[in-house]
Amino acid sequence: MARDRTVADATESSRLQDENRRLKSQIDAQAMELSLLRARFARYETALRGSHVVVYTQDRDLRYTSVSHEMMGHPVADILGRTDEEIWPADIGAAIVALKNEALATGQPRRTEMAFDDAPGQRWHDLHIEPLRSDSGEIVGLTCASVDVTDRKEGEAHLRLLLRELTHRSKNLLAVIQAMARQTARHAGSTESFLNQFSARLQALAASHDLLVRESWYGASLNELIRSQLAVYLDRADAPVSLAGPDVSLKPEAAQSLGLALHELSVNAARFGALSVPEGRVTIVWKRGGDGGPQNALELDWHEQYGPKVKVRRKQGFGSMVIERNLARSLDADVALTFEPHGVRCHVVIPASQFVAL
């Protein structure tokens, strides 16, 4: 009997040791699985924190039961256990609750984009709302994802603004080209003359546009504008044109008009004035208003010297009209074009409103 009891005790001890080893193995496996789950959850949380996505759940009473991380400036602790109406302003809260109740009632997902007033300003969020079901298929709440789409919305608004601006500028440009074609045809003596003059004026307009495009249509440097219209003379070793003046930037419309005027002055100088002879010189200087001139206005002076004797024209050509009439009207500027015997002189007083910065 004693021997049988000893054998039974040994058997029971062995069984308990085996069971202990089995349980320990299960615990170790579960601990490993829990460790893996924690690591995956940590990666999930890290990914969400680094994104513009907040994932959360709500019960049927629409009380928050879990939130992945801070949402629109509200810490997780301030959200859990509360409803949308308790967190958001009345109008926004009511709209969200109505949409979520629809999802609960129909069992169908819902999606919308809404604007929320956040501390830095208004933020747009894309809300994905899905019914949350139990194992039996019963709807027990909602699981939702809120994606910050503010950058996209702002990009779309900026694109719409650019398209409106492009349409506006295209219409203005077409009007300028149409007027330029009409006036060139009126003063040209032949088809060939018209094509040559019109092509040159289009190139002058394109040169101004190149500057504006390079600066995203913010403005154009006056120095660069002058250089773009007189590059053929300034790029020579014995340049007959000299420039002097402060660094200022013209608004787009002003750059367009002044660029055409500078083109007409240079064409006139090349055909009849200082740039038509080797010894001729053109000086272009500009300075801030002073000496009794309008405050902050900019005075630009085109002065030709050592060219052929100037003859005053009885008939006003397209160039004179662009310089005197169009320039004065488009820039709201004072323009004085004089045909002095020793060289043409053009004095322009441009108001400060036509410059991006002075």
Phi, psi and omega in degrees: 000312180300321181293319179298320179296320180297317179297318181296318179296319180295320179296316180296319179298318179296318180297317180294322178295318178297317179295321178297317179295320179296315179295319179297320178297320178295317180297317179298319180294317179295321178297320178296315179297319179296320178297318178295319179297318179297319179296317178295318180295322178297319177296320178298314178296318179298317180297319180292318180297328181275359181248185176257026184246134173241126179253134181209163177235154177221150177277186183294338176274005179064032171268136182293127180252339175201146178218132185295319178193183182313138182234116177050047176085357180260122176297155181304318182298331180278351183258318185303134179083354181253166179255169179299321182294334179277343185258314187261162175303157189305314185292318180289315180302317181295320181294319180293316181298319180299318180292319181290324176295327175298315179297320178294320184286321185266340185074012181251144179294156178227154180213141177203163173245132183224151178260132178240141176275110180254171182304314181285347183145192182288134178237138178261137179230137175265114185261124174251121185240122181235135173298139178256123186248150175279179179298332180275357179094000180284139178284118183249358179164206183227149167239131189227156174229130178247116184251123178286114181244025182302315181301318179294316180296318178293323177296319178295319178296319179295321179295318177298320178297317180296321179294320176296318180294320179297318178299315180299314182291325178296318178297317179297317181296317178297322178295320178296315181295320179298314179295320180296318179295316182296314182289324178295317179296325181294327185257351180279141182273345182207168178298317180298317178297318179299312182298318180295312182291317182294320178298317180296322180289324175297319179295322177296318178295320180295323180297318177295321180293324178301318178297317182293320179297319180299329180258021178057035178061024176282321181172179180223133177298131180298319179300314180291326178298314179296318180295325180292330181272339182238026184303323183299333179265327183282337183277001179272153178297322179258051185309124180276003182240133177237143182238147175202130178167165181287165179278109178228160183234125180275148172291157186307310182296322179294320179298320179299311183291315182292325178300317178295320180296318178296323177298314181295322177296318181291322178295317179297319179294325180287331182270320188234341191250216190297331182275003179268353180229151184301324185275354182293149180223145175235128177245128178239117180231149176217150183206163175293152180299149181178184179053043177090356180280172180301138181296132178071356176289162180245129178257124178244133183233123174257120185228119178260141180219154173062026175259186176300155178299132186279137175247131179286128181277138179284327183253132179282123178270181181297319181300313179298322180294317179298318184288311187275304188280305184294318180296317179296319182287314186288329181257358187053042186255160171266121184238127177235108179254114183239141179256080179283152185304325184269358177157150179292143178226135178230120180245123183237129175250110185259125181293155183299336181295343182270001183246145176291319178205146177236000000 
